[in-house]
Amino acid sequence: MYLYDTHDQAMVDARVAEFTDQVSRRLAGTLSEEQFRPLRLKNGLYLQLHAYMLRVAIPYGTLDSRQMRMLGDIADRYDRGYGHFTTRQNIQYNWIKLEDAPAILADLASVGMHAIQTSGNCIRNTTADHFAGAAPDEVEDPRPYAELLRQWSTFHPEFDYLPRKFKVAIIGSETDRAAMKLHDIGIQVYKDAGGQTALRIHVGGGMGRTPMIAPVIRDNLPPLQMISYLEACLRVYNRHGRRDNKYKARIKILVHEIGADEYRRQVEEEFAHILTLGLEPPPAEFARIKAQFADPAFDPAAPDAIDRSDPDFALWVDQNVHAHKAPGYAIVTISLKPVGGIPGDASADQIRLMADIARDHGFDELRVTHAQNIVLPHVKKADLHAIWQRLDAAGLATANLDLIGDIIACPGLDYCSLANARSIPVAQKISERFAETGRQRDLGELKLKISGCINACGHHHAGHIGILGVDRKGVENYQLLLGGSEAADTSIGTITGPGFSEDGVVDAIERATNVYLDQRAQGERFLDTYRRIGMAPFKEAIYG
């Protein structure tokens, strides 16, 4: 994994010193809240319903055990003993005191971490496939490109005040594990007809108030021209993006209004100019970055068999363990979705335990997924049982990856000042309902996502089943959506009809799953059946 050099560390340390002074002036009253707000947001510090919330950046979701342990220690020292992992592969702390914020940033800086550009109208944390560097279907590890994007976008003066926040995702396989087409820019690393590495650039995706799937704007882009091309994409957006209406300020609106062809024409024109400026990194520098993502020292003699004699362990392996590119190794996903739990939350002790397991069994590397889980990308199959035992003892061995209990949910009205409805209690009730009925595994792959407002931090548009919390004359109401997908077969969910109460939406989901069980063909997922039979049978069951 990438290690910060002296330039990175100096940059982070300087930001800590700067923000420490700003907080001191705010506490002394020489800065008003209006003056302080843009300064704290530059450092990932939000003022939520009950307290300050700090969002910590985890670039492309990759961190080591030392960094993970620090996240657990911060949860203990400055929060209420837990952290919340987010859909942008970051972590949030929901109960921060303003006077503690500089100390937290200093602690983060001591392990090469920060909260820079986790808020504001800038290029946010670039996300990537959480199986990067480990998946057998991968063409090329996308993380060196993501690191290059981090270096390019951090403190970029031209893009520090964009019309709206800007999100980039990158993958390196045909399997999309990063919701790539639902980002402002989505990048796919692939091999062209001649076997050479190339990039496919999607621009103009997103969820929120107007969900859109990003069209392909450029195919067959040479990898070392990525920075110049993205610079062109951002310049066109910065030039024409709406600044008079925040609801129409995202790049997806620009691409939609002028059309993909016209946007592409303007980008190509700008790109031709930028190529004359020599913005690309020297090949030697990109090679240096790539070298830091070299494979760990896999043991070629690692046993390839797994002892499945323990049925509970075997169930966990079947659900939460994936194939690895190296014989004798596996990819482990640690579910942060226990039955009745808060999706994405982990206690300080659990965070430190995951750090210890990565140190002991995983080449000292962890990944945060956009689905609010944690991945150990490289573990020996021979170590799986020992890992499972340690996770099980800590309440981290729930075998529900990609099942209905593996729910994505935003913090909702329990914490967020933008939310219209609570997300957490709905997620808890759904996981408890389907755990009680014992039907979770029978339902198979079923991705359920919940947002507490139209901003869609819970990705409800992309759920096979999605839930959107809205305010109906002061009462929390939940709209149900069906048919979304964030994978390579990206689609936007359709609202079924009138909304429900908190308990009513749980009942409605159970009725929808009954339709699937009655109607599914051999081997069909919930999404496949929905696409085949359409909305009508589901709507009749839900409202009939």
N, C-alpha and C positions, 0 to 999 in steps of 0.2 A: 504494500500500500504506500501511498505518497506520504513523505515526511516533509514538514515545513522546513525551508531553508532559512538562513539568517534574515533575508529580506522579508519573508512572510512573518517571522517572529517579531521583527522590528515594527512592522506595520500593525500587528495586533497589539503589541505593547503600547504603541503610541496612541491607539484608539482607547485603550483602557485609561491611560493617563488623562486624555482629553475628556472622557466621559466622567471620570472621577471629579474633575473640576466643575463640570456642568451640574452634576448632582449636588455638589457642595453649594453652588450658587442657588440652586432651586430650593434646597433645604433652608438656606439663609434668607430666602425671600427676595433675592436680587434678580431672580428670573421668575416670571409669571408662568402659570401653566400653559398659557397660549404660546409663550416663547420657548418653553421647555419641550412641548409636545413633539415638534419635528426632530429635536435632538435625541429624545429617548427612543422615538420610532426608528431612527437610524441605527440604534443599538438593540433592536428587537424587544423593546420594553413597551408593553401595552397597558393601559389602564382599563381593567375589565369591571364586571359588576361589583365584585367584592374586594379586589386587591389588584396589585400589578401582576401581569403575566409576562414572563421572560421566555422568548423563543430562541433556542440555541441552534446554530447551524451545524448540520452534519453533512458536509459535501458528498454528494452522490451516495449518501447513506452508509459510508464506510468509516469504521473507527476501530481502534485497538483496545486491548483490555485495560490499559492505563487510562485512556480517555473514558471508557465505559464506567470504570470504577469511580472516576471523578464525578460523573453524572449522578451516581448513587450517593456519593458523599454530599454533593450540593443539595440533593433532595432532603437529606437528613439535617444539614446545617441551616438551610435557609427556607425550606418549604415545609410541608407537613408529612415528609417521609415517603414521597412518591413523585414520579414524573409521568408525563403523558406523551407518548410517541405519536407523531402526526403523519398525515398523508403526504407530506413533503419530505419524509425521511428525516425529520427533525425531532427535537424533544422540547416540550413546554413545561414550565413550572407555573402553577396557577396562584400561588399564595406568597408572592415576593414583596418584601418591604423595600421601599425606595432607597433607604439608607444602606441596604445590603447589596444593591445592584452592582456598585463598583467592585466590591470584594468578590462577587460571583464571577464577574468578567475577568478579574485577575486570576482566580482559580482556574477558569477555563483556559486562559492564555498560558498558564504554566504547563498545560498538556497539549498545546497547539490547537485550541478551539476558541470560538468566538460566537457572537450573535450578529455579526455584520450582514447587512442586506437580507435580514429575515423579515423585514417590514419595509413599507414605503413603495413609491412608484419607481422601482428600479428592477434590475434583473435579480430575481430571487435565487435561492439555493437550487442548483441544477440537480435533477434526480436521474437515476439510472436503474437498469435492471439489477435487482438485488441478488441474482444468481451470476452476475458478471464474473468472468474468470474461472467459473466452475462448471457451468452448464454444458452438457455434451452437444447441444444443438447450436452453440455459439459460433459465429463466423470469426469474430474478433472481439476481444475485451473492449467494451466501450469506455471504461473508466479513464484511460489516458486522455481521451477526447474530452471527457467531462472535467478532468483536472485542467486541461488547457482552457476550457470555457470558464472555469473558476478564476484562473489567473487573468484572463482577458476582461471578465465582467466586473471584478472587484474594483470599486472606486473608479470605474470608467467615467470620465468627466462628462462625456457627451450623453450618456444614458443614465445619469444620476437622477434626473427628474423627467421621467417618461410620462406620457399621458396617463398611464395606469401601470399597476404591477405587471411583471413579465416573468413567465415561467417556461423553462426549457427542460426537456427530457430526452434521454438518449438510450438506445438499445443496440445490441450487436447480434441479434438473431431474428429469425422469422417469427418466433414466439414473442409477443409483446407482453412483458411483465411490468411495464412502467406506465401504462395508459398514455403512450406516446402521442397518439393522434388527438388527444384531448388537452393538449398544451398549446401555448402561444407558438412555440416552435418545437417540433418533434424531429429527432434525427435518428435515422437507421443506418448502421454500418452494415454493408453487405458486399458480396463479391459480384463483379460484373461478368459479362459473358466471357471475358478473357481471363477470369480468375483473379483480377486485380481488385484491391479494396476500394470501395467507392461509398459515397454518402448520399442518402435520399433525404431531402429536406421537406418537411410538412410545416405549413404556416397557417395560423388562424383557427386553431382549435380551442376549446375551453368549455367549461360548464357554467354555473351561475345562472343569471337571469335569462340569457339567450344561449343555450348550449349548442355548440357546433363541432363538427368533425373537421379537422384540418385537412385541406387538400394538399396534394403534392405540388410544390412550387419549383423544385429543382431535383432532377435525377442525375446520377452519375457524376456527382461533384468530387473532384480529387480531394483526398483527405487534408492535404496541406493548404487547401484554399478555404477550409471551413471558417476560419476567423474572418477572412475578407467577405465571405458570403453572408455570414450572420451580421457583420457590420453593415452591409448593404440593406439587409432585411430590417434592422433596427432603425437605420437612417430614414428609410421611407416611412416607417411607422411614426418616428419622432416628428417627421415633417408634416404628416397629414392626419395623424391620430386626433380624435376629438378631445379637447380640453375644456369644453364648455358643458359637458354632460358626462358625469362619471359612469353612468349606466351604458354609455355608448363609446367609452374610451378605450376598450380593449382592442387589440389588433384584429381579433376575429371580426369585429364590426367593420373595420376598414377593408379587410379582404372581401367580406360579403358585399359591402356597398359599392366598391369600385370593380369588383369581380377578380377572380383569381388570375385571369389572363392579364389584366391591366396591372395588377400588383406585381406579377411576375415580370412584366415588361419594365416597370420602373426599377425593380430590384436588379435586373440584369444590366440595365443602363448604369446604375450606381456601382454595381459590382465591377464592371469594366473599368470605371474610373479608379476604384479603390485598388485594383490589381496593380495599377501604376505606382502606388504609394509604398509598396513593400511592407505591408502590415503583418505578413505571415511570420510565424516563428521560424528560426533557422532549423533545418532538418536535424541538426545535432541536438538542439534543445528538445525537440519532440522525442527524439531517441532517448534522451536523458530521462524524460518523464515516463516514457514507456518502460524503461528499465526498472523503475520503481514499482511496477505492477507485474513483475515477473512471477511465474508460478513459484509457490513454496517448494521445499525439498520433499516431494512426495516419495514415499517408500515403495519401490517397484515390487517388493515382496509382500506388501500388505494383503492379508487374507481377504478374499472377495465374498465369502459366505457370511450370512447372518443367522444366528441361532434364534429361531422364533418359537421356542418351546414355552415361553411365558406369553400367554394370550394377550394380556394388557399391553405388554411391550410390542408384540407383533401388530396390534391394532394401531399403535402410535407410529410404528415404522411405515405401515401401509399408507397412513394418512399424511404424516408430517415429514417424511424423509423422501428426498428425490435423488435420482441418478446423478452421478458425478462424471466428469470427463476422464478422470483417472481411475483405473481399476483399483478396487480395494478401498475406495473412498465414497463418501455420500455428502449430500447437502441436507442440513437439518434446519427446519423452521420451528422456532419456539413460539407457540401461540400465546398471545397476551389477551386471550378471550376466554377465560374460564366461565363456566356456567354461572350466570348471575353477576358476572364481573363488569367492570367498566372497560370497554374496548380501548386498547392502547395504553392502559395504565400499568405501571410496574412499581413495586415498592423499592425503597433504597436497597434492602437486603437482596431482593430478586435481581436488581440491576447489577449489584456486586457479584452475585453468584454467576450470572451470565458472563461477566468479565472473567471470573476465575475459570469457568469451563472453557472459554475461548483460549485462555492462556495455557491451560493444561492439555486440551484436546484439539484445538482448532487453529493452530499456527498464529495465535494471538490476533485473530481478526473476526469482526462481527459486522453485520449489515442491518440497517433499519429498512423495513419494507414500506412501500406506500400504502400497504394494507394494515399498517400498525402492528406488525409482528417483528421478530428479530430472527436473523438467519446466521447460522454458523456455516460458512460456505465450504470449508474443507475439513472433514472429520473422517477418521478411519472407521470403517464398518465394524472393526473389532472393538471400538470404543463406544459404539452406540448404546449398548445396554447400560454401561456405567454412566453415560451422559443422561440417559432417560431416568435412571434411579435418582440422580441428583436433582433433575428438573421436577420429577414427581414429588419428591419430598418438599419442594418449595412451591408447589401449586402451579407449575409451569409446564406440565406434560399433557395438557388437554389435546386430545386427538381430533381436531376439528378443522384443519386447514381446508379452505375452499368449500366448507359445508355451511349450512344456514346459520350455525352458531359463530362462524368466523366473520363477525359483523364489523364493517367500517362505520364509525360514528364520530361526529364532531362533538365538542364539549357542550354545545347547545346552551339553552337558557340557564342551566345550572351555573355557568361561568361567563358566557360571552355576552357582551353588551349589544351585539348586533342581532342576536338570535330572537326568533319569535316564539319558539317552543323548545321544550326539553327533548334531547336525543337520548341521553343516558338511560333514563327509566324505561324507555321503549325498547332499547337494545337488551336491557336486563330481562324484561318480561318475555321477549321473543326467545332468548336463549334458554330461559327456564321452561317455557312452554314446550319447546321441541326436545329438550332434554327429558322432560317428564313423559312425553309420548314415545320416546325412544325411536323416533322416525328419522333422525338426522342423517344417518348413514344410508338409509333406504332412499332418501331424497337425492343423495349424491351431490355433485357440484351445483351449488346454488349460492350465488354471491348477493348478499343483502347489504344495502348501504343506506345510512340515515343522515340527513342534514336538518339542522334546526332553523335554517332560513334559506332564502333563495341564493345566497352566496355559494352554496354547494360545497362547503369544506368536507362534507361527508360523502361526496361523489354520488349522490342519489340518482342522478341522471344515468349513471353508468352501471347501476345495479341490475342484475337479473330481476330482482325485486328492489325497488327504491322507495324510500319514505321521505317526504318533505314536510317539515313542520311549519305551519302558517298560523297567523293570528286571525281568528274569525270573531270580530267584535269583542275582543278581550278574552276570548277562550282559545286555548290551544287546540289546533285541528291538524290532522295528518292526512296528506294526500298520498295515495298509493300509485306507484308507477311500475310497469312491467316491460321487460324486453330490452333493457339496456345492457351494454357490454363495453368494457374498457380494453379488451384484448385485441388481437389482430382483426377480429370480426367486429370492430367498433360499431356501436349503435346507441342511439339515445332513447331512453325509456319513454313510454306513453302513459299519461295519466289515465287511470281507470274510470274516474268519475268523481262524485262528491267525496269529501274527506270524512274522516272518522275521529272519534275520541281516542285517547291513549289506549284503552282496553279494546276498543272497537277495531283499531288497525291491526292488533295482534290476532284477533279473531278472523279478520279479512285475509290475512296472510295464510292462516291455516286453511281457510276455504280455498284459496288459490293453489296451495300445494296439493290439496285433495284432487283438484281438477287435473293437475299434472300426473299424479299417481294413477288416476283412472284412464288418462288419455295417452300416456307416453308409449312410444314404440320402443322396440328393443335398442338399448344403447343410447337413448336420447337423454340429454340433460334437460333441466327445466327450460332453459333458454331455447333449446332446439324444438321442444314441444310447443312452446309459445309461438315461435316463428312459423311452425307448420299449421297450427289450428287457428291462430289469430286471437284477438282480444275477446271476441264474443262469448265463448264458453266460460272464460274466467270472470268476465263482467257479470254474467248471469248468476254464477255461483256466489260471487262476492256480494251482490246487491239483492239477489233474488229472495 
